[in-house]
Amino acid sequence: MDRQLASSAAAQEATRRALRSRRSGEGPRIRFGTDRAGMTVAARSDSLTIGSVSRPTRRIRSIIFDTAVDDLRKQNIQLRGYEMHGAAFVELSWERPSAPGARGSIELRVPTLEVGKMLGFSEPLRRSIADRPLEARSVAETERRERLVERAQTRIAVCFDDGFVECGGRRVNFHEIELQLIDGAEEEFWNVAAELAPRVRARFLPMSEAELALARATGEGLAPAKARRPTLAEGASLDEAIVAALSACLDQFVANWPALQYQAPEEAIHQMRVSLRRLRAGVGMLRRGVTSEALEIAAARAKEIATTLGAARNLDVLVDMLVAGPLAQANGEPSFYALLDAVERRRIEAHAAVAALIAAPRTTQFVVDLRAALAARNWRAQPGEDGRARLDASAPGSAKQFAIRSLDRLHRRALKKSRDLAALTPEQRHHARIAFKKARYAAEFFESLFDAHAKSRHYLRRTAALQDELGAINDLAVAAELLRDLGASDPDIAPASAFAVGWCAHAREGAATDWKKTEKSLKKLETFWR
């Protein structure tokens, strides 16, 4: 009996240590949103029960403090107080000027979380807010159940959180499941997440409901996210490059979900579409180095999602074009406003379709499955004609070797597609634009492998400018097609639609781009990888 008690006590202590370590931020984590039924299914699932040790349920009250004019937020300081088991604690965290992106923190036990008594422990904090009074900016109350799951020599901390958050006069209930890898194989961690997601019809959460509520109240943390270029060591393997490049695409995709819902849906849709185009371009490029069913499935799913995003994006562009172009010349003609109303109705429907798709379980599954494939490095080298691998993707330096070969091929293809640019049809120019887009994405993926910053910056800037020039022409062609469809569906707006189609044609013909000059500059474009 004593041995059993000792064993149980040791297991509980191991669980406490592991769950405490999750607060250090080490190891990948993922947070799912679900409902009460999903929480029950998750709590009983084999994935999270077999080989698990649980802690008693805890009730946590958490408060984010700041002044009425956001003194702390403006200085990248966060003051969080929380109550647990009758004890009160404050956690102060701040950005370290000497290490951008890194944060320092201190946690103290305090007698109370009463606002008037919060500053007694820190004179520097009092000075940072100029003695202005603190107030509770958001309050979250959570019932938390914690487990430590051990599976295939991998330990995963799991939190089941049920509760609500109040912020800015709004109350939101939430049911969240968070998983974090403590130690062991990252591949196994993502396998657990991939098994769990469909069972609970999970929604991936880029941030918790408490964080989201605070971001909505302050307007911070909801801005659309642009692409992040991966950083690779000169001797990186192709395996490492694949993980870095495709992870960057996926990071950009999910980072724009909050902005889609709460702040800048038009720009968020655009950035998500860019992220998926980059992902598909990356998978297409990699086919000459590796073969992977998992990556092909991810690219196919990305294409499906991008189709819905593209429909909304095209309508966003059309609205802006109509307001700046034909509508500005309409002199108050009612049919033009009827046309704008018809476009706006379609745009609202398209945005609703995007929001529903992002919230759908299959989109979360796309994210989790791709994370799992990247963690497992679920690909193999592409065989050559003799059946042997063309390139050892795990070998040091193989990324640079593959990059040079790929960049050469994509650059040559783009130049070929843009030959006699002035004489090309709109469709041929569209294909030239796609070719340069793929060349630019590849250059961004591999730029850090080459010590040629000035040359790479010039190459990327010039190819991006060409994309913009060709993209403006393509936007007019897409807008004209949408307008024809609108005019055919409603006789009342057909005259205004026909006028707008003519305006698009005139704008295309009157484009000021000197294509011969552009083609000449492209021929002189210096590559940075040789």
C-alpha positions as CSV (number, residue, x, y, z in Angstrom):
1,M,0.0,0.0,0.0
2,D,2.8,2.4,0.9
3,R,4.5,1.7,-2.4
4,Q,1.2,2.4,-4.2
5,L,0.7,5.6,-2.4
6,A,4.3,6.6,-3.1
7,S,3.9,5.7,-6.8
8,S,0.6,7.7,-7.0
9,A,2.3,10.7,-5.2
10,A,5.2,10.5,-7.6
11,A,2.9,10.5,-10.6
12,Q,1.0,13.5,-9.2
13,E,4.2,15.4,-8.6
14,A,5.4,14.6,-12.2
15,T,2.1,15.9,-13.5
16,R,2.5,19.1,-11.5
17,R,6.0,19.7,-12.7
18,A,5.0,19.0,-16.4
19,L,2.0,21.3,-16.2
20,R,4.0,24.0,-14.5
21,S,6.6,23.8,-17.3
22,R,3.9,24.5,-20.0
23,R,3.9,28.1,-18.7
24,S,7.5,28.5,-19.9
25,G,6.3,28.6,-23.5
26,E,8.5,25.7,-24.7
27,G,7.2,23.2,-27.2
28,P,4.5,23.7,-29.8
29,R,0.9,24.1,-28.7
30,I,-2.5,24.2,-30.2
31,R,-5.8,25.5,-28.9
32,F,-9.2,24.2,-30.1
33,G,-12.6,25.8,-29.6
34,T,-15.6,23.5,-29.3
35,D,-18.9,23.2,-27.4
36,R,-19.9,21.3,-24.2
37,A,-20.6,18.1,-26.1
38,G,-17.1,18.3,-27.8
39,M,-15.5,18.8,-24.4
40,T,-17.2,15.7,-23.1
41,V,-16.1,13.7,-26.2
42,A,-12.5,15.0,-25.9
43,A,-12.3,14.2,-22.1
44,R,-13.4,10.6,-22.8
45,S,-11.4,10.0,-26.0
46,D,-8.7,7.4,-26.0
47,S,-6.2,10.0,-27.3
48,L,-6.4,11.9,-24.1
49,T,-7.3,9.2,-21.5
50,I,-4.9,6.3,-22.2
51,G,-1.7,6.9,-20.3
52,S,-2.9,10.0,-18.6
53,V,-2.6,11.5,-15.1
54,S,-5.1,14.1,-14.0
55,R,-5.0,17.0,-11.5
56,P,-8.0,18.2,-9.5
57,T,-10.3,20.7,-11.1
58,R,-9.2,24.3,-10.5
59,R,-11.3,27.5,-10.7
60,I,-9.3,30.4,-11.9
61,R,-10.3,34.1,-12.0
62,S,-8.0,36.1,-14.2
63,I,-7.9,39.9,-14.7
64,I,-6.0,42.0,-17.1
65,F,-5.3,45.5,-15.6
66,D,-4.4,48.7,-17.3
67,T,-5.2,52.4,-17.1
68,A,-8.1,54.1,-19.0
69,V,-5.6,55.4,-21.6
70,D,-3.8,52.0,-22.0
71,D,-0.4,53.2,-20.5
72,L,0.8,49.6,-20.0
73,R,-0.2,48.3,-23.4
74,K,1.5,51.3,-25.1
75,Q,4.8,50.2,-23.4
76,N,4.3,46.5,-24.2
77,I,3.7,45.7,-20.6
78,Q,1.0,43.3,-19.4
79,L,-0.2,43.1,-15.8
80,R,-2.3,40.1,-15.1
81,G,-3.8,39.1,-11.8
82,Y,-5.4,35.8,-11.0
83,E,-7.0,34.0,-8.1
84,M,-6.7,30.3,-7.6
85,H,-7.6,28.1,-4.6
86,G,-8.2,31.3,-2.5
87,A,-4.8,32.7,-3.2
88,A,-4.0,35.8,-5.4
89,F,-1.1,36.3,-7.7
90,V,0.1,39.0,-10.1
91,E,2.2,38.4,-13.2
92,L,4.0,41.3,-14.8
93,S,5.5,40.7,-18.2
94,W,7.3,43.1,-20.5
95,E,9.2,43.2,-23.8
96,R,13.0,43.1,-23.5
97,P,14.5,46.0,-25.6
98,S,17.7,44.1,-26.0
99,A,16.0,41.0,-27.5
100,P,13.0,41.9,-29.8
101,G,10.2,39.4,-29.5
102,A,11.5,38.1,-26.1
103,R,9.7,38.9,-22.9
104,G,10.7,39.1,-19.3
105,S,8.3,38.3,-16.5
106,I,7.9,38.1,-12.8
107,E,5.1,36.5,-10.7
108,L,4.3,37.3,-7.1
109,R,1.8,36.3,-4.6
110,V,-0.2,39.2,-3.3
111,P,-2.8,39.6,-0.5
112,T,-5.6,40.8,-2.8
113,L,-6.5,41.8,-6.4
114,E,-8.3,44.9,-5.3
115,V,-7.4,47.6,-7.8
116,G,-6.5,50.2,-5.2
117,K,-3.9,48.0,-3.7
118,M,-2.3,46.6,-6.9
119,L,0.7,48.9,-7.1
120,G,2.2,48.6,-3.6
121,F,4.7,46.0,-4.8
122,S,6.3,48.0,-7.7
123,E,7.4,51.6,-7.6
124,P,8.7,51.4,-11.2
125,L,5.3,50.3,-12.3
126,R,3.7,53.2,-10.6
127,R,6.0,55.6,-12.4
128,S,5.2,53.9,-15.8
129,I,1.6,54.8,-15.5
130,A,2.2,58.3,-13.9
131,D,0.1,57.3,-10.9
132,R,-3.0,57.0,-13.0
133,P,-5.5,54.5,-11.5
134,L,-5.6,50.9,-12.8
135,E,-8.9,49.3,-13.8
136,A,-9.9,45.8,-14.9
137,R,-9.9,45.7,-18.7
138,S,-11.0,42.1,-19.0
139,V,-12.1,39.4,-16.5
140,A,-12.1,35.7,-17.3
141,E,-13.4,33.0,-15.0
142,T,-12.4,29.5,-15.9
143,E,-13.0,26.0,-14.6
144,R,-9.8,24.2,-15.6
145,R,-9.1,20.5,-15.8
146,E,-5.5,19.4,-16.5
147,R,-4.0,16.2,-17.6
148,L,-0.6,14.9,-18.5
149,V,-0.8,12.4,-21.4
150,E,2.1,10.0,-22.0
151,R,2.1,8.3,-25.4
152,A,5.0,6.7,-27.3
153,Q,7.5,8.4,-25.0
154,T,5.9,11.7,-25.6
155,R,4.4,13.9,-22.9
156,I,1.6,16.3,-23.7
157,A,0.0,18.7,-21.2
158,V,-3.8,19.1,-21.8
159,C,-6.1,21.8,-20.4
160,F,-9.9,21.7,-20.6
161,D,-11.2,25.2,-20.0
162,D,-14.9,26.1,-19.5
163,G,-15.8,29.6,-18.6
164,F,-16.6,33.1,-19.7
165,V,-14.8,36.4,-20.4
166,E,-16.1,39.9,-19.9
167,C,-14.5,42.8,-21.7
168,G,-15.8,46.1,-23.0
169,G,-19.3,45.4,-21.7
170,R,-19.5,42.1,-23.6
171,R,-19.6,38.6,-22.1
172,V,-18.6,35.5,-24.1
173,N,-18.8,31.9,-22.9
174,F,-16.0,29.6,-24.1
175,H,-15.1,25.9,-24.2
176,E,-11.4,25.4,-25.1
177,I,-8.9,22.5,-25.2
178,E,-5.2,23.3,-25.2
179,L,-2.5,20.8,-26.0
180,Q,1.2,21.6,-25.5
181,L,4.2,19.3,-26.1
182,I,6.3,19.0,-22.9
183,D,8.9,16.6,-24.3
184,G,9.2,13.8,-26.8
185,A,8.4,13.6,-30.5
186,E,6.7,16.6,-32.1
187,E,5.3,14.2,-34.7
188,E,3.4,12.3,-32.0
189,F,2.0,15.6,-30.6
190,W,0.5,16.6,-33.9
191,N,-0.8,13.1,-34.4
192,V,-2.8,13.4,-31.2
193,A,-4.1,16.8,-32.3
194,A,-5.1,15.4,-35.7
195,E,-6.9,12.4,-34.1
196,L,-8.8,14.7,-31.7
197,A,-9.9,17.5,-34.0
198,P,-12.5,15.6,-36.1
199,R,-14.0,13.9,-33.0
200,V,-14.9,17.1,-31.3
201,R,-15.6,19.1,-34.5
202,A,-12.9,21.5,-33.3
203,R,-12.2,25.0,-34.4
204,F,-8.6,26.1,-34.4
205,L,-8.1,29.1,-32.2
206,P,-5.1,31.4,-33.0
207,M,-5.7,33.0,-29.6
208,S,-7.9,32.3,-26.6
209,E,-11.3,33.9,-26.1
210,A,-9.8,35.9,-23.2
211,E,-7.0,37.2,-25.4
212,L,-9.4,37.8,-28.3
213,A,-11.8,39.8,-26.1
214,L,-8.9,42.0,-24.9
215,A,-7.7,42.5,-28.4
216,R,-11.2,43.6,-29.5
217,A,-11.4,46.0,-26.7
218,T,-8.0,47.6,-27.3
219,G,-7.8,47.2,-31.1
220,E,-4.4,45.5,-30.7
221,G,-3.4,42.1,-32.0
222,L,-6.1,41.9,-34.7
223,A,-4.2,43.5,-37.6
224,P,-3.8,41.4,-40.9
225,A,-0.6,39.6,-41.1
226,K,1.7,39.7,-44.1
227,A,4.0,36.9,-45.2
228,R,7.1,36.1,-43.1
229,R,10.2,35.0,-45.0
230,P,11.8,31.9,-43.6
231,T,15.3,32.1,-42.2
232,L,17.6,29.3,-43.1
233,A,21.3,28.5,-42.3
234,E,23.6,28.3,-45.3
235,G,24.1,24.6,-44.7
236,A,20.4,23.8,-44.2
237,S,19.0,20.6,-45.6
238,L,16.1,20.5,-48.0
239,D,14.0,18.9,-45.2
240,E,14.6,21.9,-43.0
241,A,13.8,24.3,-45.8
242,I,10.5,22.5,-46.5
243,V,9.4,22.8,-42.9
244,A,10.4,26.4,-42.6
245,A,8.8,27.6,-45.9
246,L,5.5,25.7,-45.6
247,S,5.2,26.5,-41.9
248,A,5.6,30.2,-42.7
249,C,2.7,29.9,-45.2
250,L,0.5,28.2,-42.6
251,D,1.4,30.7,-39.9
252,Q,0.3,33.6,-42.2
253,F,-2.9,31.8,-43.0
254,V,-4.0,31.2,-39.4
255,A,-2.7,34.6,-38.1
256,N,-5.3,36.4,-40.3
257,W,-8.3,34.6,-38.8
258,P,-9.0,37.1,-36.0
259,A,-8.7,40.1,-38.4
260,L,-11.2,38.4,-40.7
261,Q,-13.8,38.4,-38.0
262,Y,-13.2,41.6,-36.1
263,Q,-11.1,44.2,-37.8
264,A,-10.1,44.1,-41.5
265,P,-11.9,41.3,-43.4
266,E,-11.0,42.6,-46.8
267,E,-7.2,42.7,-46.1
268,A,-7.4,39.5,-44.1
269,I,-9.0,37.7,-47.0
270,H,-6.3,39.0,-49.3
271,Q,-3.5,37.9,-47.0
272,M,-5.0,34.4,-46.5
273,R,-5.3,34.1,-50.2
274,V,-1.6,35.1,-50.6
275,S,-0.5,32.5,-48.0
276,L,-2.3,29.7,-49.8
277,R,-0.9,30.7,-53.1
278,R,2.6,30.7,-51.6
279,L,1.9,27.3,-50.1
280,R,0.6,25.8,-53.4
281,A,3.6,27.3,-55.3
282,G,6.0,25.8,-52.7
283,V,4.5,22.3,-53.1
284,G,4.6,22.6,-56.9
285,M,8.2,23.6,-56.8
286,L,9.1,20.8,-54.4
287,R,7.7,18.1,-56.7
288,R,11.1,18.0,-58.5
289,G,12.8,17.2,-55.2
290,V,10.5,15.1,-53.1
291,T,7.3,13.2,-53.5
292,S,4.6,13.4,-50.8
293,E,0.9,12.4,-50.8
294,A,0.4,14.5,-47.6
295,L,1.7,17.6,-49.3
296,E,-0.3,17.0,-52.4
297,I,-3.5,16.6,-50.3
298,A,-2.6,19.9,-48.4
299,A,-2.1,21.7,-51.8
300,A,-5.5,20.4,-53.0
301,R,-7.3,21.5,-49.8
302,A,-5.5,24.9,-50.1
303,K,-6.8,25.3,-53.6
304,E,-10.4,24.6,-52.4
305,I,-10.1,27.2,-49.7
306,A,-8.5,29.7,-52.0
307,T,-11.3,29.4,-54.5
308,T,-13.8,30.7,-51.8
309,L,-11.3,33.4,-50.8
310,G,-10.8,34.4,-54.4
311,A,-14.5,34.9,-55.0
312,A,-14.7,37.3,-52.1
313,R,-11.4,39.1,-53.0
314,N,-12.6,39.7,-56.6
315,L,-15.8,41.4,-55.3
316,D,-13.8,43.5,-52.9
317,V,-11.7,44.7,-55.8
318,L,-14.8,45.3,-57.9
319,V,-16.4,47.5,-55.3
320,D,-13.3,49.7,-55.0
321,M,-13.0,49.9,-58.8
322,L,-16.6,50.9,-59.3
323,V,-16.4,53.7,-56.6
324,A,-13.2,55.1,-58.0
325,G,-14.1,54.6,-61.7
326,P,-17.5,54.2,-63.3
327,L,-19.5,55.4,-60.3
328,A,-17.5,58.6,-60.1
329,Q,-18.6,59.4,-63.6
330,A,-22.2,58.4,-63.2
331,N,-23.5,61.8,-62.3
332,G,-26.0,60.4,-59.9
333,E,-27.6,58.0,-62.3
334,P,-29.8,55.6,-60.1
335,S,-29.0,52.5,-62.1
336,F,-25.3,52.8,-61.1
337,Y,-26.2,52.8,-57.4
338,A,-28.5,49.8,-58.1
339,L,-25.4,48.1,-59.6
340,L,-23.3,48.9,-56.6
341,D,-26.0,47.6,-54.3
342,A,-26.1,44.3,-56.3
343,V,-22.3,44.0,-56.0
344,E,-22.4,44.7,-52.3
345,R,-25.0,42.0,-51.7
346,R,-22.9,39.5,-53.5
347,R,-19.8,40.7,-51.5
348,I,-21.7,40.2,-48.2
349,E,-22.6,36.7,-49.2
350,A,-19.0,35.9,-50.3
351,H,-17.6,37.2,-47.0
352,A,-20.1,35.1,-45.1
353,A,-19.0,32.1,-47.1
354,V,-15.4,32.8,-46.2
355,A,-16.2,33.2,-42.5
356,A,-18.2,29.9,-42.5
357,L,-15.3,28.1,-44.3
358,I,-12.7,29.3,-41.8
359,A,-14.9,28.2,-38.9
360,A,-15.6,24.8,-40.5
361,P,-13.9,21.8,-38.9
362,R,-12.5,20.7,-42.2
363,T,-10.4,23.9,-42.3
364,T,-9.0,23.2,-38.9
365,Q,-8.3,19.6,-40.0
366,F,-6.3,21.1,-43.0
367,V,-4.2,23.1,-40.6
368,V,-3.6,20.2,-38.2
369,D,-2.9,17.6,-40.9
370,L,-0.3,19.8,-42.5
371,R,1.4,20.5,-39.2
372,A,1.5,16.8,-38.6
373,A,3.0,16.1,-42.1
374,L,5.7,18.8,-41.5
375,A,6.6,17.4,-38.1
376,A,6.8,13.9,-39.5
377,R,8.7,15.1,-42.6
378,N,6.1,13.1,-44.5
379,W,7.9,13.0,-47.9
380,R,10.6,11.0,-49.7
381,A,13.2,12.0,-52.2
382,Q,12.0,12.0,-55.8
383,P,13.7,9.2,-57.7
384,G,15.6,9.8,-60.9
385,E,15.5,7.9,-64.1
386,D,17.8,5.2,-62.6
387,G,15.4,4.8,-59.7
388,R,17.9,6.4,-57.2
389,A,17.1,9.5,-55.3
390,R,18.0,12.7,-57.2
391,L,18.9,14.5,-54.0
392,D,19.3,13.5,-50.4
393,A,16.8,15.9,-48.8
394,S,18.2,15.3,-45.3
395,A,21.8,16.1,-46.3
396,P,23.4,19.3,-45.1
397,G,23.5,21.9,-47.9
398,S,20.9,20.1,-50.0
399,A,18.5,23.1,-49.6
400,K,21.0,25.4,-51.4
401,Q,21.6,22.8,-54.1
402,F,17.9,22.4,-54.7
403,A,17.3,26.2,-54.5
404,I,19.8,27.1,-57.2
405,R,18.3,24.5,-59.5
406,S,14.8,25.6,-58.8
407,L,15.4,29.3,-59.0
408,D,17.2,28.9,-62.4
409,R,14.3,26.9,-63.8
410,L,11.6,29.2,-62.5
411,H,13.4,32.3,-63.6
412,R,14.0,31.0,-67.1
413,R,10.4,30.0,-67.4
414,A,9.2,33.4,-66.3
415,L,11.4,35.2,-68.9
416,K,10.2,32.8,-71.6
417,K,6.5,33.5,-70.7
418,S,7.1,37.2,-70.9
419,R,8.9,37.2,-74.2
420,D,7.4,39.9,-76.6
421,L,5.4,41.2,-73.7
422,A,3.9,44.0,-75.7
423,A,2.4,41.6,-78.2
424,L,1.0,39.1,-75.8
425,T,-2.8,38.6,-75.3
426,P,-4.3,39.4,-71.9
427,E,-4.4,35.7,-71.2
428,Q,-0.8,35.2,-72.1
429,R,0.2,38.2,-69.9
430,H,-1.7,36.5,-67.1
431,H,0.3,33.4,-67.5
432,A,3.5,35.5,-67.5
433,R,2.4,37.0,-64.2
434,I,1.8,33.6,-62.6
435,A,5.3,32.5,-63.8
436,F,6.9,35.5,-62.2
437,K,4.8,35.1,-59.0
438,K,6.2,31.5,-58.6
439,A,9.7,32.7,-59.3
440,R,9.3,35.4,-56.6
441,Y,7.8,33.1,-54.0
442,A,10.7,30.7,-54.5
443,A,13.2,33.5,-54.2
444,E,11.6,34.6,-50.9
445,F,11.6,31.0,-49.6
446,F,15.4,30.6,-50.3
447,E,16.7,34.2,-50.0
448,S,18.4,33.6,-46.7
449,L,20.6,30.9,-48.1
450,F,22.5,33.4,-50.1
451,D,24.8,36.2,-48.9
452,A,23.5,38.7,-51.5
453,H,21.1,41.0,-49.7
454,A,21.2,43.9,-52.1
455,K,20.8,41.7,-55.2
456,S,18.0,39.7,-53.7
457,R,16.2,42.8,-52.5
458,H,16.4,44.3,-56.1
459,Y,15.2,41.0,-57.6
460,L,12.2,40.7,-55.3
461,R,11.3,44.4,-55.7
462,R,11.4,44.3,-59.5
463,T,9.4,41.0,-59.8
464,A,6.8,42.3,-57.3
465,A,6.4,45.5,-59.3
466,L,5.8,43.5,-62.5
467,Q,3.2,41.4,-60.7
468,D,1.4,44.6,-59.7
469,E,1.5,45.9,-63.2
470,L,0.2,42.7,-64.7
471,G,-2.2,42.2,-61.8
472,A,-3.9,45.6,-62.4
473,I,-4.7,44.5,-65.9
474,N,-6.0,41.1,-64.8
475,D,-8.2,42.8,-62.1
476,L,-9.9,44.7,-64.9
477,A,-10.5,41.6,-66.9
478,V,-12.0,39.8,-63.8
479,A,-14.1,42.8,-63.0
480,A,-15.5,42.9,-66.5
481,E,-16.5,39.2,-66.3
482,L,-18.3,39.8,-63.0
483,L,-20.1,42.8,-64.4
484,R,-21.4,40.9,-67.4
485,D,-22.7,38.2,-65.1
486,L,-24.5,40.8,-63.0
487,G,-26.0,42.5,-66.0
488,A,-27.3,39.3,-67.4
489,S,-28.9,38.4,-64.1
490,D,-30.8,41.7,-63.6
491,P,-32.2,43.8,-66.6
492,D,-32.5,46.8,-64.3
493,I,-28.8,47.1,-63.9
494,A,-27.8,45.9,-67.3
495,P,-27.2,49.4,-68.7
496,A,-25.0,50.4,-65.8
497,S,-23.2,47.1,-66.0
498,A,-22.5,47.5,-69.8
499,F,-21.1,51.0,-69.2
500,A,-18.8,49.7,-66.5
501,V,-17.6,46.9,-68.8
502,G,-16.8,49.5,-71.4
503,W,-15.0,51.5,-68.8
504,C,-12.9,48.4,-67.9
505,A,-12.0,47.9,-71.6
506,H,-11.0,51.5,-72.0
507,A,-8.9,51.4,-68.8
508,R,-7.1,48.3,-70.1
509,E,-6.3,49.9,-73.5
510,G,-5.3,53.1,-71.8
511,A,-2.9,51.5,-69.4
512,A,0.3,53.6,-69.3
513,T,2.6,50.6,-69.0
514,D,5.4,50.5,-71.5
515,W,5.6,46.8,-72.0
516,K,8.7,46.9,-74.3
517,K,10.6,48.9,-71.6
518,T,9.4,46.5,-69.0
519,E,10.6,43.5,-71.0
520,K,13.9,45.1,-71.5
521,S,14.4,45.7,-67.8
522,L,13.5,42.1,-67.1
523,K,16.2,40.8,-69.4
524,K,18.7,42.8,-67.5
525,L,17.4,41.5,-64.1
526,E,20.4,40.1,-62.2
527,T,19.9,36.9,-60.3
528,F,21.2,36.7,-56.7
529,W,21.7,33.0,-56.3
530,R,24.7,32.7,-58.7
